[in-house]
Amino acid sequence: MPGEFEPHARCWMAWPCRRSAFGARLEAARAAYASVARAIAVFEPLTMLANPSDVPEASRLCGPAVTILSMEIDDSWTRDTGPTFLIDEARRAAGVDWIFNGWGGIYPDHEKDAQMARKILDHLGMRRYAADLVLEGGGVHVDGRGTLLAVEPAILDDRRNPGMSRKEAENILSAYLGVKQFIWLPFGLENDETAGHVDNAACFARPGVVLINWTSDPLDGNYRGCRENMAVLRASRDASGRTLEVIQIEQPGYKEGKEGRMALSYINFYLANGGIVMPAFDDPRDQAALETIRRVFPDRKVVQLPVLDILYGGGGIHCITQQQPEGVPLFPHLR
Amino acid sequence: MPGEFEPHARCWMAWPCRRSAFGARLEAARAAYASVARAIAVFEPLTMLANPSDVPEASRLCGPAVTILSMEIDDSWTRDTGPTFLIDEARRAAGVDWIFNGWGGIYPDHEKDAQMARKILDHLGMRRYAADLVLEGGGVHVDGRGTLLAVEPAILDDRRNPGMSRKEAENILSAYLGVKQFIWLPFGLENDETAGHVDNAACFARPGVVLINWTSDPLDGNYRGCRENMAVLRASRDASGRTLEVIQIEQPGYKEGKEGRMALSYINFYLANGGIVMPAFDDPRDQAALETIRRVFPDRKVVQLPVLDILYGGGGIHCITQQQPEGVPLFPHLR
């Protein structure tokens, strides 16, 4: 699995449609998804999956630079339900199809999205590796050099992989993603309905450099988690044996969602070809986060977009995107 | 350019939308296009391009086996306006983007379809070769072994390539399609608005074997054309130096379209992976044509579908389809 910072062939998104997730903010969420899609499409090709009946609206809001592919979907989080793409040394591309069970069963209607990864790979004529592990793509980050970053409770979870040990999970992740060094963070964000996907907690800026979600407020529910995650990162080495440089990004303030606090993190951005599309939360810390990201990625154009309407549905920019690395499809089979 | 009988990755079609072409039969044409798409999708993946506002209907009529890709289009003849796909020895695939001018300008609104080939290749991340020749894909057939079959008036046409000589056209076709032997047929079908695309007149069943549209009726407007085409085929050798086996298929009887006789030919079928989807014209000769095709292609499952509603718009099954050969995309460029 290559790092997200490596070259992409395309980005995959899906058009929001689960009204129970977005409620009255569904229309606003659609506008926000469209703004994210338009921003990414400046940097790389982007395909938006949409239910057939939503294609006219998706097409209108996303504009001509975005490709709309009609597909029956339940929801709109391609990070979690799309394939996890792989490349080999010859830059041949394939995809992993994890088992998707609605984030541990909290969304019962998820049968269409459980097929999304397979359908995307079929569409691409690309080989599919079906993994016997319940996982969402947002549960793992890699440096593309053999190191994997995950938050333990989002994978070793009784609602996802009951009874599975860390070692068993590592064996599967190692086999499917080509990783050999595991950094298990203990904490996701407070009130993250995914039980703490790593893509809100920390990510690789590049091999050897990690960005971590941070709070300086001792009264904040994430205070202890950030520190324990930091302690693990400071004590870790990557697959190349290096210690990690860790850069903190102060999280935005408390914002109320439909079920209490929204899990907001500036870490939850998308790395596009030559660009970054990152969130703004109508928060005083938006500007500092933008400046940090600009400093960490001096060679990328950084675009910051208001995304609270997306977060209201449960995730951020990284959650609604999925990069397909540059590579030629490895055929499913030979005829 | 591989022969159509070689393995395909996918078939491309486009959802009918030009009301001036189909008139009151547009809805019936849509149902017929959908039946063709469903039949082909049994044999190989199929993507249907559709204008955004038509996606819900296209999706409903084509069913889950057909992929619907939203694209702004003027009309629905991917044979003529899609890319002409190529493969190399390593089975890397690319596409030729011919200049499309609305079949010699008889359809003024064709700017969107003039971009269709480029958009499809962009979507596939596949290298595009832009050829300086006005050509529709229905104007050429190849045997995949260096031999090209064309009807001269549909290419060396003052409305398409004014002043171009046969030799100049051959130089371009040779460079882009990898052909070295040209068989120029003198006649297309009577009242074919394309000025006589070869895909109504003759096609390769396989290298060395040609099917020719035929009439035994001396009073039929195609009587002389069939015979002159036959004389050329009998006198020709393919790129391997072989003479050709030529098999006649008796055309259906006269049927009135919106501007006189419809150009109907059983030759205008689609060769899918392991199958053939061929036309029925509500004509007494339908059965004999089916039997001939079955005899010529004993290893393929032959499906015959009623298509007069498609023909009313100006073309047949071959005209509304475009095969993408099996092969990995050759990158547009290296990053």
Interface residues (C-beta under 8 A of the other chain):
Chain A: P7 A9 R10 P45 T47 A50 P52 S53 V55 P56 A58 S59 R60 P64 T67 I68 L69 S70 M71 E72 R92 D122 H123 G125 N273 E326 V328 P329 F331 R335
Chain B: P7 A9 R10 P45 A50 P52 S53 V55 P56 A58 S59 R60 P64 T67 I68 L69 S70 M71 E72 R92 D122 H123 G125 N273 E326 V328 P329 F331 R335
